[in-house]
């Protein structure tokens, strides 16, 4: 399905659905509420909670070596029938090599469980690499993994819409587009429109550079979400349980219903994260972005 064919309809009438749903996934952290690293059993409990609450059977991480994620999550995922997108943090050579080694050590054993590998998370947005430099990193990873494992990257929607990421198109097997209406200061009533428009701009540009829909890499919405803590506001975007529920159901679920694949950020709250301040000078609580609490209780219905 061409994204450009439905974007206008989505923006105008997000309640409309198509026959074939997309795949729903969740971003998954490596630590428990205390900050301790998760064990294999902890991941197994995570997978049980995610599947029971949402029906989803795919998660994505950010650093395969962090808390031994690859080593601990993959056997649990295989046992529970989950797929995992593993991450490589390429910003410095040490983390790049450490994550790559953590994946190559288990790639043959779990090649049917590893859905894909992302090289970087918003590295273009942060300016860590040029498109050509990131392309080289992706190529290096692809050369060391079984061909059945997709390799790509995740970055902010605007870095694909404005051409910053053009160099990786044709090399990356998949591209994950991060689109947060919250961090654009969108109000509750405008958030869904902003979300769809961000995705529309990114995907139509990728399609243009690729030379047509049939030549595009696999595309996912890599991250989207909304904090549930009251007071975590960014311009007109207001955190809170009801606003998060509204965005999940009217934005995230609408994209899934239209047949597009998307990861929600994130599965569980992470209360171990330190307090932070946003670009606007206000408190930016990063501990309550979970669709579920840290003890795996749903905050609202996660069924789409």
C-alpha positions as CSV (number, residue, x, y, z in Angstrom):
1,X,0.0,0.0,0.0
2,X,1.4,3.4,-0.9
3,X,1.5,5.7,2.1
4,X,0.8,8.7,-0.1
5,X,-2.5,7.2,-1.2
6,X,-3.9,7.2,2.4
7,X,-2.1,10.0,4.2
8,X,-4.7,12.6,3.3
9,X,-7.5,10.3,4.3
10,X,-5.8,9.5,7.6
11,X,-5.5,13.2,8.4
12,X,-9.1,13.9,7.4
13,X,-10.7,10.8,9.0
14,X,-8.5,8.7,11.3
15,X,-11.4,6.5,12.3
16,X,-11.4,4.9,8.8
17,X,-9.6,1.5,8.7
18,X,-8.4,-0.9,6.1
19,X,-8.8,-4.7,6.0
20,X,-5.1,-5.6,6.7
21,X,-3.6,-4.3,9.9
22,X,0.1,-3.4,10.2
23,X,2.4,-4.9,12.8
24,X,2.4,-3.4,16.3
25,X,5.6,-3.4,18.4
26,X,7.0,-1.9,21.5
27,X,10.4,-0.3,22.4
28,X,11.8,-2.3,25.4
29,X,14.4,-1.2,27.9
30,X,17.1,-3.3,29.5
31,X,16.6,-2.4,33.1
32,X,14.1,-3.1,35.9
33,X,12.5,-0.3,37.9
34,X,15.4,-0.3,40.3
35,X,17.9,0.2,37.5
36,X,19.2,-3.4,37.8
37,X,19.7,-5.2,34.6
38,X,17.0,-7.5,33.3
39,X,17.5,-11.3,33.5
40,X,16.2,-13.8,30.9
41,X,13.2,-14.5,33.2
42,X,12.5,-10.7,33.4
43,X,12.3,-10.6,29.6
44,X,10.1,-13.6,29.5
45,X,7.7,-11.9,32.0
46,X,7.9,-8.7,29.8
47,X,6.9,-10.7,26.7
48,X,4.0,-12.4,28.5
49,X,2.7,-9.0,29.6
50,X,3.1,-7.4,26.2
51,X,1.4,-10.2,24.3
52,X,-1.4,-10.5,26.8
53,X,-2.2,-6.7,26.8
54,X,-1.7,-5.9,23.1
55,X,-1.3,-9.1,21.0
56,X,2.1,-7.8,19.9
57,X,5.0,-10.3,19.5
58,X,7.8,-8.0,18.4
59,X,10.0,-5.6,20.4
60,X,13.0,-3.3,19.6
61,X,16.0,-2.4,21.7
62,X,18.8,0.1,21.3
63,X,22.1,-1.5,22.4
64,X,22.6,-5.2,22.1
65,X,25.4,-5.3,24.6
66,X,23.7,-3.1,27.3
67,X,22.9,-5.3,30.3
68,X,23.6,-8.2,27.9
69,X,20.3,-7.7,26.2
70,X,21.1,-10.0,23.2
71,X,22.2,-12.8,25.5
72,X,19.2,-12.5,27.9
73,X,16.4,-11.4,25.7
74,X,16.8,-13.7,22.7
75,X,16.3,-17.1,24.4
76,X,13.3,-15.7,26.2
77,X,12.0,-14.3,22.9
78,X,12.5,-17.6,21.1
79,X,10.6,-19.5,23.9
80,X,7.7,-17.0,23.8
81,X,7.4,-16.7,20.0
82,X,8.7,-13.1,19.8
83,X,10.9,-11.3,17.3
84,X,13.5,-8.8,18.4
85,X,15.0,-5.9,16.7
86,X,18.5,-5.4,18.2
87,X,20.3,-2.1,18.3
88,X,23.9,-1.0,17.7
89,X,25.0,2.3,19.3
90,X,27.5,3.5,16.7
91,X,28.3,6.9,18.1
92,X,31.7,5.9,19.3
93,X,33.8,3.0,18.0
94,X,33.9,1.2,21.4
95,X,30.1,0.9,21.6
96,X,29.8,0.1,17.9
97,X,32.2,-2.8,18.2
98,X,30.8,-4.0,21.5
99,X,27.2,-4.1,20.2
100,X,28.2,-5.7,16.9
101,X,30.1,-8.4,18.7
102,X,27.2,-9.1,21.0
103,X,25.0,-9.7,17.9
104,X,27.5,-11.7,15.8
105,X,28.1,-14.0,18.8
106,X,24.4,-15.1,18.7
107,X,23.3,-14.3,15.2
108,X,23.6,-17.8,13.8
109,X,21.9,-19.4,16.8
110,X,19.0,-16.9,16.8
111,X,18.7,-15.8,13.2
112,X,15.0,-16.7,13.1
113,X,14.4,-14.6,16.3
114,X,16.4,-11.5,15.3
115,X,14.0,-9.7,13.1
116,X,16.5,-6.9,12.3
117,X,19.4,-4.8,13.5
118,X,19.3,-1.0,13.7
119,X,22.6,0.8,13.4
120,X,22.1,4.0,15.3
121,X,19.1,5.7,16.9
122,X,18.8,9.4,15.7
123,X,22.4,9.7,14.9
124,X,21.6,11.9,11.9
125,X,19.4,14.1,14.1
126,X,22.2,14.5,16.6
127,X,24.7,15.1,13.9
128,X,27.0,12.3,14.9
129,X,27.3,11.1,11.3
130,X,26.6,12.3,7.8
131,X,24.4,10.1,5.6
132,X,27.4,8.6,3.8
133,X,29.1,7.8,7.1
134,X,26.0,6.1,8.4
135,X,25.7,4.2,5.1
136,X,29.3,2.8,5.7
137,X,28.4,1.7,9.2
138,X,25.3,-0.1,7.9
139,X,27.3,-1.8,5.2
140,X,29.9,-3.0,7.7
141,X,27.2,-4.6,9.9
142,X,25.4,-6.2,6.9
143,X,28.7,-7.8,5.8
144,X,29.0,-9.6,9.2
145,X,25.5,-10.9,9.6
146,X,23.4,-13.6,8.0
147,X,21.5,-12.3,4.9
148,X,18.2,-13.3,6.6
149,X,18.7,-10.5,9.2
150,X,17.6,-7.1,8.0
151,X,19.9,-4.2,8.7
152,X,19.0,-0.5,8.8
153,X,18.7,2.5,11.1
154,X,16.2,4.6,13.0
155,X,16.1,8.4,12.9
156,X,13.9,11.4,13.3
157,X,11.2,11.9,10.5
158,X,12.7,15.3,9.4
159,X,16.1,13.8,8.7
160,X,14.4,11.6,6.1
161,X,12.1,14.3,4.8
162,X,14.9,16.9,4.3
163,X,17.3,14.5,2.5
164,X,19.8,14.1,5.3
165,X,19.3,10.4,5.2
166,X,19.3,10.0,1.4
167,X,22.6,8.2,1.2
168,X,21.4,5.2,3.2
169,X,18.5,4.5,0.8
170,X,19.5,1.6,-1.3
171,X,21.8,0.2,1.4
172,X,19.5,-0.1,4.4
173,X,17.1,-3.0,4.3
174,X,14.7,-1.1,6.6
175,X,14.2,2.4,7.8
176,X,12.6,3.3,11.1
177,X,11.1,6.8,11.2
178,X,10.7,8.3,14.6
179,X,7.7,10.7,14.8
180,X,6.7,12.4,18.1
181,X,3.9,14.9,17.9
182,X,4.5,15.6,21.6
183,X,8.0,16.9,21.0
184,X,6.7,19.2,18.3
185,X,4.4,20.8,20.9
186,X,1.2,19.5,19.3
187,X,-2.0,19.9,21.2
188,X,-4.2,16.9,22.0
189,X,-6.6,17.8,19.1
190,X,-3.8,18.4,16.6
191,X,-1.4,15.6,17.6
192,X,-2.8,12.9,15.3
193,X,-2.6,15.3,12.2
194,X,1.0,16.2,13.1
195,X,2.0,12.5,13.5
196,X,0.5,11.5,10.2
197,X,1.9,14.5,8.4
198,X,5.4,13.7,9.7
199,X,5.2,10.1,8.5
200,X,3.8,11.3,5.2
201,X,6.6,13.7,4.5
202,X,9.3,11.2,5.4
203,X,7.9,8.3,3.5
204,X,7.1,10.2,0.3
205,X,10.6,11.5,0.2
206,X,12.1,8.0,0.7
207,X,9.9,6.7,-2.0
208,X,11.0,9.5,-4.4
209,X,14.7,8.8,-3.7
210,X,14.3,5.1,-3.9
211,X,12.7,5.4,-7.4
212,X,9.2,4.1,-6.5
213,X,7.2,2.2,-4.0
214,X,8.4,-1.1,-5.3
215,X,12.1,-0.1,-4.7
216,X,11.7,1.2,-1.2
217,X,13.3,-0.4,1.9
218,X,11.0,-1.8,4.5
219,X,9.6,1.2,6.5
220,X,8.4,1.3,10.1
221,X,7.4,4.1,12.4
222,X,10.3,3.4,14.8
223,X,9.0,5.4,17.7
224,X,6.0,7.4,18.8
225,X,4.4,8.0,22.1
226,X,3.1,10.3,24.8
227,X,4.0,10.7,28.5
228,X,1.4,9.9,31.1
229,X,2.7,12.1,33.9
230,X,0.7,15.3,34.4
231,X,2.9,18.4,34.2
232,X,5.3,17.0,31.6
233,X,4.2,19.6,29.0
234,X,6.0,20.8,25.8
235,X,4.4,23.9,24.4
236,X,0.8,22.9,23.7
237,X,1.5,19.2,24.2
238,X,0.3,18.2,27.7
239,X,1.3,15.0,29.4
240,X,-1.3,12.9,31.2
241,X,-3.0,9.6,31.2
242,X,-6.1,10.7,29.2
243,X,-4.0,12.5,26.6
244,X,-1.7,9.5,26.2
245,X,-4.7,7.2,25.8
246,X,-6.2,9.5,23.2
247,X,-3.0,9.6,21.1
248,X,-2.4,5.9,21.4
249,X,-5.9,5.1,20.2
250,X,-6.5,7.9,17.6
251,X,-2.9,8.1,16.4
252,X,-0.8,5.0,16.9
253,X,-3.7,2.5,16.5
254,X,-5.0,4.4,13.4
255,X,-1.6,4.0,11.7
256,X,-1.7,0.2,12.5
257,X,-5.3,-0.1,11.3
258,X,-4.2,1.4,8.0
259,X,-1.7,-1.3,7.5
260,X,1.5,0.4,8.6
261,X,4.1,-1.1,11.0
262,X,4.9,0.9,14.1
263,X,6.7,0.7,17.5
264,X,5.3,2.5,20.5
265,X,7.7,4.1,22.8
266,X,7.7,2.4,25.1
267,X,6.4,-0.9,26.7
268,X,7.0,-0.1,30.3
269,X,7.7,3.0,32.5
270,X,11.4,3.4,33.5
271,X,11.5,5.1,36.9
272,X,15.2,4.6,37.2
273,X,15.8,7.3,34.7
274,X,17.2,10.6,36.1
275,X,15.1,13.8,36.2
276,X,15.7,15.9,33.1
277,X,14.8,19.3,31.6
278,X,13.4,19.8,28.1
279,X,14.5,22.2,25.5
280,X,11.8,24.6,26.7
281,X,13.2,24.7,30.2
282,X,10.3,22.7,31.7
283,X,10.6,19.4,33.5
284,X,10.8,16.6,30.9
285,X,9.9,13.5,32.8
286,X,11.2,10.5,30.8
287,X,10.1,7.9,33.3
288,X,6.4,7.7,32.3
289,X,6.3,7.0,28.6
290,X,5.3,3.4,29.1
291,X,2.1,2.0,27.8
292,X,2.3,-0.1,31.0
293,X,3.7,0.6,34.5
294,X,7.1,-0.7,35.6
295,X,5.3,-3.6,37.3
296,X,3.6,-4.5,33.9
297,X,0.1,-3.2,34.6
298,X,-1.7,-1.6,31.6
299,X,-2.6,2.1,31.9
300,X,-5.3,1.8,29.3
301,X,-6.4,-0.7,26.6
302,X,-3.5,-1.5,24.3
303,X,-5.6,-3.4,21.8
304,X,-5.8,-1.8,18.3
